[in-house]
């Protein structure tokens, strides 16, 4: 796992076309903005797991 420190309004790049930007840090919550091509699915982990389980059961 890569661990990075970023402040609000700073970003990281994933590959050449995905940008993750820290929008706000408030207490123990961090708001992130993700810019990615429409061909890249972006989900919260719990939603992703639910979708995978639904695929497996069908």
PDB file with one MODEL, atoms N, CA, C and O in Angstrom:
MODEL        1
ATOM      1  N   UNK A   1       0.846  -1.174   0.000  1.00  0.00           N
ATOM      2  CA  UNK A   1       0.000   0.000   0.000  1.00  0.00           C
ATOM      3  C   UNK A   1       0.888   1.232   0.000  1.00  0.00           C
ATOM      4  O   UNK A   1       1.837   1.336   0.777  1.00  0.00           O
ATOM      5  N   UNK A   2       0.566   2.150  -0.872  1.00  0.00           N
ATOM      6  CA  UNK A   2       1.244   3.446  -0.921  1.00  0.00           C
ATOM      7  C   UNK A   2       0.479   4.402  -0.021  1.00  0.00           C
ATOM      8  O   UNK A   2      -0.740   4.524  -0.144  1.00  0.00           O
ATOM      9  N   UNK A   3       1.170   5.076   0.876  1.00  0.00           N
ATOM     10  CA  UNK A   3       0.537   6.041   1.781  1.00  0.00           C
ATOM     11  C   UNK A   3       1.087   7.422   1.447  1.00  0.00           C
ATOM     12  O   UNK A   3       2.299   7.637   1.451  1.00  0.00           O
ATOM     13  N   UNK A   4       0.184   8.353   1.158  1.00  0.00           N
ATOM     14  CA  UNK A   4       0.566   9.716   0.800  1.00  0.00           C
ATOM     15  C   UNK A   4      -0.100  10.711   1.743  1.00  0.00           C
ATOM     16  O   UNK A   4      -1.179  10.447   2.273  1.00  0.00           O
ATOM     17  N   UNK A   5       0.534  11.828   1.946  1.00  0.00           N
ATOM     18  CA  UNK A   5      -0.062  12.914   2.702  1.00  0.00           C
ATOM     19  C   UNK A   5      -0.411  14.024   1.723  1.00  0.00           C
ATOM     20  O   UNK A   5       0.439  14.468   0.951  1.00  0.00           O
ATOM     21  N   UNK A   6      -1.649  14.467   1.754  1.00  0.00           N
ATOM     22  CA  UNK A   6      -2.127  15.545   0.887  1.00  0.00           C
ATOM     23  C   UNK A   6      -2.940  16.507   1.730  1.00  0.00           C
ATOM     24  O   UNK A   6      -3.499  16.120   2.757  1.00  0.00           O
ATOM     25  N   UNK A   7      -3.009  17.731   1.312  1.00  0.00           N
ATOM     26  CA  UNK A   7      -3.838  18.748   1.949  1.00  0.00           C
ATOM     27  C   UNK A   7      -5.025  19.036   1.033  1.00  0.00           C
ATOM     28  O   UNK A   7      -5.065  18.588  -0.113  1.00  0.00           O
ATOM     29  N   UNK A   8      -5.986  19.790   1.556  1.00  0.00           N
ATOM     30  CA  UNK A   8      -7.149  20.170   0.742  1.00  0.00           C
ATOM     31  C   UNK A   8      -6.681  20.839  -0.544  1.00  0.00           C
ATOM     32  O   UNK A   8      -5.740  21.632  -0.547  1.00  0.00           O
ATOM     33  N   UNK A   9      -7.354  20.503  -1.626  1.00  0.00           N
ATOM     34  CA  UNK A   9      -7.086  21.018  -2.979  1.00  0.00           C
ATOM     35  C   UNK A   9      -5.811  20.464  -3.602  1.00  0.00           C
ATOM     36  O   UNK A   9      -5.368  20.964  -4.636  1.00  0.00           O
ATOM     37  N   UNK A  10      -5.217  19.447  -2.999  1.00  0.00           N
ATOM     38  CA  UNK A  10      -4.081  18.768  -3.618  1.00  0.00           C
ATOM     39  C   UNK A  10      -4.578  17.452  -4.199  1.00  0.00           C
ATOM     40  O   UNK A  10      -5.569  16.890  -3.733  1.00  0.00           O
ATOM     41  N   UNK A  11      -3.878  16.966  -5.224  1.00  0.00           N
ATOM     42  CA  UNK A  11      -4.335  15.785  -5.959  1.00  0.00           C
ATOM     43  C   UNK A  11      -3.245  14.743  -6.065  1.00  0.00           C
ATOM     44  O   UNK A  11      -2.069  15.014  -5.822  1.00  0.00           O
ATOM     45  N   UNK A  12      -3.666  13.533  -6.438  1.00  0.00           N
ATOM     46  CA  UNK A  12      -2.749  12.476  -6.850  1.00  0.00           C
ATOM     47  C   UNK A  12      -3.238  11.954  -8.193  1.00  0.00           C
ATOM     48  O   UNK A  12      -4.429  12.017  -8.495  1.00  0.00           O
ATOM     49  N   UNK A  13      -2.329  11.446  -8.984  1.00  0.00           N
ATOM     50  CA  UNK A  13      -2.657  10.869 -10.287  1.00  0.00           C
ATOM     51  C   UNK A  13      -2.571   9.349 -10.183  1.00  0.00           C
ATOM     52  O   UNK A  13      -1.654   8.811  -9.564  1.00  0.00           O
ATOM     53  N   UNK A  14      -3.529   8.670 -10.791  1.00  0.00           N
ATOM     54  CA  UNK A  14      -3.498   7.220 -10.924  1.00  0.00           C
ATOM     55  C   UNK A  14      -3.458   6.954 -12.419  1.00  0.00           C
ATOM     56  O   UNK A  14      -4.424   7.209 -13.138  1.00  0.00           O
ATOM     57  N   UNK A  15      -2.327   6.440 -12.871  1.00  0.00           N
ATOM     58  CA  UNK A  15      -2.133   6.301 -14.305  1.00  0.00           C
ATOM     59  C   UNK A  15      -2.069   7.688 -14.925  1.00  0.00           C
ATOM     60  O   UNK A  15      -1.591   8.637 -14.304  1.00  0.00           O
ATOM     61  N   UNK A  16      -2.557   7.795 -16.154  1.00  0.00           N
ATOM     62  CA  UNK A  16      -2.508   9.089 -16.838  1.00  0.00           C
ATOM     63  C   UNK A  16      -3.853   9.782 -16.921  1.00  0.00           C
ATOM     64  O   UNK A  16      -3.941  10.926 -17.364  1.00  0.00           O
ATOM     65  N   UNK A  17      -4.924   9.078 -16.485  1.00  0.00           N
ATOM     66  CA  UNK A  17      -6.243   9.673 -16.699  1.00  0.00           C
ATOM     67  C   UNK A  17      -7.176   9.652 -15.497  1.00  0.00           C
ATOM     68  O   UNK A  17      -8.359   9.962 -15.637  1.00  0.00           O
ATOM     69  N   UNK A  18      -6.673   9.294 -14.316  1.00  0.00           N
ATOM     70  CA  UNK A  18      -7.507   9.330 -13.108  1.00  0.00           C
ATOM     71  C   UNK A  18      -6.845  10.280 -12.114  1.00  0.00           C
ATOM     72  O   UNK A  18      -5.673  10.128 -11.772  1.00  0.00           O
ATOM     73  N   UNK A  19      -7.620  11.260 -11.661  1.00  0.00           N
ATOM     74  CA  UNK A  19      -7.126  12.241 -10.697  1.00  0.00           C
ATOM     75  C   UNK A  19      -7.997  12.158  -9.447  1.00  0.00           C
ATOM     76  O   UNK A  19      -9.223  12.226  -9.533  1.00  0.00           O
ATOM     77  N   UNK A  20      -7.360  12.012  -8.284  1.00  0.00           N
ATOM     78  CA  UNK A  20      -8.062  12.014  -7.003  1.00  0.00           C
ATOM     79  C   UNK A  20      -7.642  13.280  -6.271  1.00  0.00           C
ATOM     80  O   UNK A  20      -6.459  13.495  -6.010  1.00  0.00           O
ATOM     81  N   UNK A  21      -8.627  14.120  -5.942  1.00  0.00           N
ATOM     82  CA  UNK A  21      -8.358  15.399  -5.300  1.00  0.00           C
ATOM     83  C   UNK A  21      -8.985  15.422  -3.919  1.00  0.00           C
ATOM     84  O   UNK A  21     -10.139  15.029  -3.748  1.00  0.00           O
ATOM     85  N   UNK A  22      -8.222  15.884  -2.929  1.00  0.00           N
ATOM     86  CA  UNK A  22      -8.750  16.078  -1.581  1.00  0.00           C
ATOM     87  C   UNK A  22      -9.535  17.384  -1.608  1.00  0.00           C
ATOM     88  O   UNK A  22      -8.968  18.454  -1.826  1.00  0.00           O
ATOM     89  N   UNK A  23     -10.843  17.288  -1.385  1.00  0.00           N
ATOM     90  CA  UNK A  23     -11.689  18.475  -1.409  1.00  0.00           C
ATOM     91  C   UNK A  23     -11.779  19.138  -0.045  1.00  0.00           C
ATOM     92  O   UNK A  23     -11.777  20.364   0.067  1.00  0.00           O
ATOM     93  N   UNK A  24     -11.861  18.300   1.005  1.00  0.00           N
ATOM     94  CA  UNK A  24     -12.068  18.849   2.341  1.00  0.00           C
ATOM     95  C   UNK A  24     -11.661  17.811   3.371  1.00  0.00           C
ATOM     96  O   UNK A  24     -11.866  16.612   3.182  1.00  0.00           O
ATOM     97  N   UNK A  25     -11.087  18.284   4.450  1.00  0.00           N
ATOM     98  CA  UNK A  25     -10.789  17.438   5.605  1.00  0.00           C
ATOM     99  C   UNK A  25     -11.508  18.058   6.789  1.00  0.00           C
ATOM    100  O   UNK A  25     -11.261  19.210   7.145  1.00  0.00           O
ATOM    101  N   UNK A  26     -12.408  17.279   7.401  1.00  0.00           N
ATOM    102  CA  UNK A  26     -13.183  17.779   8.540  1.00  0.00           C
ATOM    103  C   UNK A  26     -13.209  16.698   9.606  1.00  0.00           C
ATOM    104  O   UNK A  26     -13.906  15.694   9.457  1.00  0.00           O
ATOM    105  N   UNK A  27     -12.461  16.894  10.670  1.00  0.00           N
ATOM    106  CA  UNK A  27     -12.389  15.890  11.726  1.00  0.00           C
ATOM    107  C   UNK A  27     -11.802  14.606  11.180  1.00  0.00           C
ATOM    108  O   UNK A  27     -10.696  14.604  10.638  1.00  0.00           O
ATOM    109  N   UNK A  28     -12.540  13.508  11.321  1.00  0.00           N
ATOM    110  CA  UNK A  28     -12.053  12.208  10.841  1.00  0.00           C
ATOM    111  C   UNK A  28     -12.625  11.842   9.475  1.00  0.00           C
ATOM    112  O   UNK A  28     -12.542  10.685   9.060  1.00  0.00           O
ATOM    113  N   UNK A  29     -13.205  12.817   8.769  1.00  0.00           N
ATOM    114  CA  UNK A  29     -13.740  12.570   7.437  1.00  0.00           C
ATOM    115  C   UNK A  29     -12.957  13.341   6.388  1.00  0.00           C
ATOM    116  O   UNK A  29     -12.537  14.478   6.603  1.00  0.00           O
ATOM    117  N   UNK A  30     -12.774  12.693   5.252  1.00  0.00           N
ATOM    118  CA  UNK A  30     -12.084  13.308   4.129  1.00  0.00           C
ATOM    119  C   UNK A  30     -13.014  13.227   2.919  1.00  0.00           C
ATOM    120  O   UNK A  30     -13.524  12.152   2.604  1.00  0.00           O
ATOM    121  N   UNK A  31     -13.237  14.340   2.247  1.00  0.00           N
ATOM    122  CA  UNK A  31     -14.042  14.353   1.019  1.00  0.00           C
ATOM    123  C   UNK A  31     -13.084  14.336  -0.154  1.00  0.00           C
ATOM    124  O   UNK A  31     -12.174  15.161  -0.243  1.00  0.00           O
ATOM    125  N   UNK A  32     -13.299  13.383  -1.059  1.00  0.00           N
ATOM    126  CA  UNK A  32     -12.455  13.228  -2.232  1.00  0.00           C
ATOM    127  C   UNK A  32     -13.260  13.480  -3.487  1.00  0.00           C
ATOM    128  O   UNK A  32     -14.439  13.133  -3.560  1.00  0.00           O
ATOM    129  N   UNK A  33     -12.630  14.078  -4.462  1.00  0.00           N
ATOM    130  CA  UNK A  33     -13.209  14.212  -5.796  1.00  0.00           C
ATOM    131  C   UNK A  33     -12.402  13.342  -6.738  1.00  0.00           C
ATOM    132  O   UNK A  33     -11.172  13.343  -6.681  1.00  0.00           O
ATOM    133  N   UNK A  34     -13.069  12.607  -7.597  1.00  0.00           N
ATOM    134  CA  UNK A  34     -12.389  11.696  -8.514  1.00  0.00           C
ATOM    135  C   UNK A  34     -12.780  12.059  -9.940  1.00  0.00           C
ATOM    136  O   UNK A  34     -13.961  12.096 -10.287  1.00  0.00           O
ATOM    137  N   UNK A  35     -11.780  12.322 -10.749  1.00  0.00           N
ATOM    138  CA  UNK A  35     -11.991  12.592 -12.165  1.00  0.00           C
ATOM    139  C   UNK A  35     -11.434  11.407 -12.934  1.00  0.00           C
ATOM    140  O   UNK A  35     -10.249  11.087 -12.835  1.00  0.00           O
ATOM    141  N   UNK A  36     -12.305  10.756 -13.706  1.00  0.00           N
ATOM    142  CA  UNK A  36     -11.897   9.572 -14.461  1.00  0.00           C
ATOM    143  C   UNK A  36     -12.709   9.511 -15.750  1.00  0.00           C
ATOM    144  O   UNK A  36     -13.804  10.069 -15.821  1.00  0.00           O
ATOM    145  N   UNK A  37     -12.183   8.843 -16.759  1.00  0.00           N
ATOM    146  CA  UNK A  37     -12.959   8.679 -17.992  1.00  0.00           C
ATOM    147  C   UNK A  37     -14.238   7.885 -17.712  1.00  0.00           C
ATOM    148  O   UNK A  37     -14.293   7.099 -16.767  1.00  0.00           O
ATOM    149  N   UNK A  38     -15.247   8.093 -18.527  1.00  0.00           N
ATOM    150  CA  UNK A  38     -16.517   7.371 -18.339  1.00  0.00           C
ATOM    151  C   UNK A  38     -16.347   5.858 -18.435  1.00  0.00           C
ATOM    152  O   UNK A  38     -17.169   5.104 -17.914  1.00  0.00           O
ATOM    153  N   UNK A  39     -15.293   5.419 -19.092  1.00  0.00           N
ATOM    154  CA  UNK A  39     -15.059   3.978 -19.234  1.00  0.00           C
ATOM    155  C   UNK A  39     -14.521   3.332 -17.958  1.00  0.00           C
ATOM    156  O   UNK A  39     -14.425   2.107 -17.883  1.00  0.00           O
ATOM    157  N   UNK A  40     -14.171   4.136 -16.958  1.00  0.00           N
ATOM    158  CA  UNK A  40     -13.639   3.626 -15.695  1.00  0.00           C
ATOM    159  C   UNK A  40     -14.753   3.684 -14.651  1.00  0.00           C
ATOM    160  O   UNK A  40     -15.278   4.756 -14.352  1.00  0.00           O
ATOM    161  N   UNK A  41     -15.109   2.520 -14.099  1.00  0.00           N
ATOM    162  CA  UNK A  41     -16.108   2.484 -13.030  1.00  0.00           C
ATOM    163  C   UNK A  41     -15.465   2.942 -11.730  1.00  0.00           C
ATOM    164  O   UNK A  41     -14.363   2.513 -11.388  1.00  0.00           O
ATOM    165  N   UNK A  42     -16.163   3.822 -11.002  1.00  0.00           N
ATOM    166  CA  UNK A  42     -15.697   4.303  -9.704  1.00  0.00           C
ATOM    167  C   UNK A  42     -16.818   4.062  -8.706  1.00  0.00           C
ATOM    168  O   UNK A  42     -17.915   4.601  -8.857  1.00  0.00           O
ATOM    169  N   UNK A  43     -16.545   3.248  -7.677  1.00  0.00           N
ATOM    170  CA  UNK A  43     -17.543   2.917  -6.656  1.00  0.00           C
ATOM    171  C   UNK A  43     -16.901   2.972  -5.284  1.00  0.00           C
ATOM    172  O   UNK A  43     -15.693   2.780  -5.149  1.00  0.00           O
ATOM    173  N   UNK A  44     -17.708   3.235  -4.263  1.00  0.00           N
ATOM    174  CA  UNK A  44     -17.245   3.022  -2.892  1.00  0.00           C
ATOM    175  C   UNK A  44     -17.034   1.520  -2.729  1.00  0.00           C
ATOM    176  O   UNK A  44     -17.697   0.722  -3.391  1.00  0.00           O
ATOM    177  N   UNK A  45     -16.120   1.139  -1.854  1.00  0.00           N
ATOM    178  CA  UNK A  45     -15.782  -0.280  -1.707  1.00  0.00           C
ATOM    179  C   UNK A  45     -16.995  -1.138  -1.363  1.00  0.00           C
ATOM    180  O   UNK A  45     -17.160  -2.220  -1.927  1.00  0.00           O
ATOM    181  N   UNK A  46     -17.848  -0.675  -0.444  1.00  0.00           N
ATOM    182  CA  UNK A  46     -18.994  -1.493  -0.039  1.00  0.00           C
ATOM    183  C   UNK A  46     -19.973  -1.690  -1.197  1.00  0.00           C
ATOM    184  O   UNK A  46     -20.608  -2.742  -1.285  1.00  0.00           O
ATOM    185  N   UNK A  47     -20.107  -0.719  -2.071  1.00  0.00           N
ATOM    186  CA  UNK A  47     -20.964  -0.857  -3.246  1.00  0.00           C
ATOM    187  C   UNK A  47     -20.334  -1.833  -4.233  1.00  0.00           C
ATOM    188  O   UNK A  47     -21.027  -2.672  -4.809  1.00  0.00           O
ATOM    189  N   UNK A  48     -19.035  -1.725  -4.426  1.00  0.00           N
ATOM    190  CA  UNK A  48     -18.312  -2.622  -5.319  1.00  0.00           C
ATOM    191  C   UNK A  48     -18.480  -4.074  -4.875  1.00  0.00           C
ATOM    192  O   UNK A  48     -18.752  -4.948  -5.698  1.00  0.00           O
ATOM    193  N   UNK A  49     -18.319  -4.331  -3.581  1.00  0.00           N
ATOM    194  CA  UNK A  49     -18.465  -5.697  -3.052  1.00  0.00           C
ATOM    195  C   UNK A  49     -19.885  -6.202  -3.294  1.00  0.00           C
ATOM    196  O   UNK A  49     -20.068  -7.352  -3.695  1.00  0.00           O
ATOM    197  N   UNK A  50     -20.879  -5.372  -3.059  1.00  0.00           N
ATOM    198  CA  UNK A  50     -22.275  -5.754  -3.293  1.00  0.00           C
ATOM    199  C   UNK A  50     -22.506  -6.103  -4.761  1.00  0.00           C
ATOM    200  O   UNK A  50     -23.160  -7.098  -5.073  1.00  0.00           O
ATOM    201  N   UNK A  51     -21.969  -5.288  -5.651  1.00  0.00           N
ATOM    202  CA  UNK A  51     -22.120  -5.556  -7.086  1.00  0.00           C
ATOM    203  C   UNK A  51     -21.438  -6.867  -7.481  1.00  0.00           C
ATOM    204  O   UNK A  51     -21.980  -7.629  -8.281  1.00  0.00           O
ATOM    205  N   UNK A  52     -20.257  -7.134  -6.927  1.00  0.00           N
ATOM    206  CA  UNK A  52     -19.543  -8.366  -7.233  1.00  0.00           C
ATOM    207  C   UNK A  52     -20.328  -9.583  -6.750  1.00  0.00           C
ATOM    208  O   UNK A  52     -20.423 -10.582  -7.464  1.00  0.00           O
ATOM    209  N   UNK A  53     -20.881  -9.508  -5.561  1.00  0.00           N
ATOM    210  CA  UNK A  53     -21.676 -10.621  -5.021  1.00  0.00           C
ATOM    211  C   UNK A  53     -22.910 -10.856  -5.875  1.00  0.00           C
ATOM    212  O   UNK A  53     -23.294 -12.003  -6.104  1.00  0.00           O
ATOM    213  N   UNK A  54     -23.541  -9.779  -6.352  1.00  0.00           N
ATOM    214  CA  UNK A  54     -24.722  -9.926  -7.205  1.00  0.00           C
ATOM    215  C   UNK A  54     -24.343 -10.576  -8.520  1.00  0.00           C
ATOM    216  O   UNK A  54     -25.111 -11.387  -9.039  1.00  0.00           O
ATOM    217  N   UNK A  55     -23.186 -10.249  -9.077  1.00  0.00           N
ATOM    218  CA  UNK A  55     -22.707 -10.877 -10.324  1.00  0.00           C
ATOM    219  C   UNK A  55     -22.471 -12.363 -10.118  1.00  0.00           C
ATOM    220  O   UNK A  55     -22.834 -13.180 -10.964  1.00  0.00           O
ATOM    221  N   UNK A  56     -21.855 -12.714  -8.980  1.00  0.00           N
ATOM    222  CA  UNK A  56     -21.533 -14.116  -8.703  1.00  0.00           C
ATOM    223  C   UNK A  56     -22.781 -14.962  -8.522  1.00  0.00           C
ATOM    224  O   UNK A  56     -22.805 -16.130  -8.909  1.00  0.00           O
ATOM    225  N   UNK A  57     -23.823 -14.372  -7.930  1.00  0.00           N
ATOM    226  CA  UNK A  57     -25.023 -15.153  -7.643  1.00  0.00           C
ATOM    227  C   UNK A  57     -25.962 -15.261  -8.844  1.00  0.00           C
ATOM    228  O   UNK A  57     -26.919 -16.034  -8.801  1.00  0.00           O
ATOM    229  N   UNK A  58     -25.711 -14.511  -9.903  1.00  0.00           N
ATOM    230  CA  UNK A  58     -26.612 -14.590 -11.068  1.00  0.00           C
ATOM    231  C   UNK A  58     -26.062 -15.474 -12.145  1.00  0.00           C
ATOM    232  O   UNK A  58     -26.696 -15.645 -13.187  1.00  0.00           O
TER     233      UNK A  58
ENDMDL
END
